[in-house]
Amino acid sequence: MDWNAVTLAVFDVDGTLYNQRRLRLKMACELLLHALRSRSLRAPRLLAAYRRLREQLADDEVHDFEQVLLTQTADRCGLPPATVAALATEWLEQRPLRHIAACRYDGLPELFQRLRARGKRIAILSDYPAQAKLQATGLRADIIICAGDVGVLKPHPRGLQLAMALAGAAPASTVMIGDRPQRDGAAARRSGAHALIKSRRPLPGWQTFATYRDPLFTVQL
């Protein structure tokens, strides 16, 4: 990785800025308590269907996916689309906010500071709404884009291409930092940008790092 050639660093959010497994365990406990108190499995069943369908829409690169997601989840669960939207917003966007700071990965504030000190611009590219989550991490970005802004989920490169256009950055001077090679990495490759994948183990064909204390960031940058 030649940081001297990089002008734009683009970060995914879920699983990249914070430990998604730890957050999901906390949310699973909340969801279980909610199910016990309400004596209803409506919320967990809906969220499971919503997530599965969202992954499928990403694989199929469906455009204007949000309305399709709501409509098809509503059909599968026998609920109005408005109810699906409300529950998804509550459990996937609002309730997790209280836990995100405790799940944020170590070394990120220092990395963001180091990037800015070297004159790099920082962008956020997420498949979910990201403004509130980013604020919960205590981090700040120059550009924030979510899949809803461009109408299609990763690995489609449109979101990353928009980030580069807004930053005035060429693909060769852009790095996409994420945790899913089949989403974040593929979007980077299709855009002609570099990809760094957060992973505890090496992934053949990808440049990986385990933590933000890695020499890749602390020594080379």
Salt bridges, closest charged atoms under 4 A:
ASP12 OD1 - LYS154 NZ 2.98
ASP14 OD1 - LYS133 NZ 2.94
GLU30 OE1 - ARG95 NH1 3.35
GLU30 OE2 - ARG98 NH1 3.89
GLU30 OE2 - HIS99 NE2 2.67
GLU55 OE1 - ARG180 NH2 2.87
GLU55 OE1 - ARG183 NH2 3.10
ASP59 OD1 - ARG183 NH2 2.83
GLU61 OE2 - ARG190 NH1 2.47
GLU90 OE2 - ARG95 NE 2.85
GLU110 OE2 - ARG213 NH1 3.95
ASP184 OD1 - LYS154 NZ 2.64
